[in-house]
């Protein structure tokens, strides 16, 4: 019976933690976009072709990597 009473409380705590993590990630991406804008004086394009073919392209996420402490991946 005790486990049945504690399970919903634990699930609510997990959901709240996941919600906070998600909102923090969105905040970090927003800050990265504004830092990119401060340096480049424009926001990153969502699609930038890097080769001769249409499928050789990068997204805005690639351009934001240095601003979310992912320089090695960039």
Helices and strands as residue ranges (DSSP letters): H 2-40, E 48-49, E 57-58, H 60-64, G 65-68
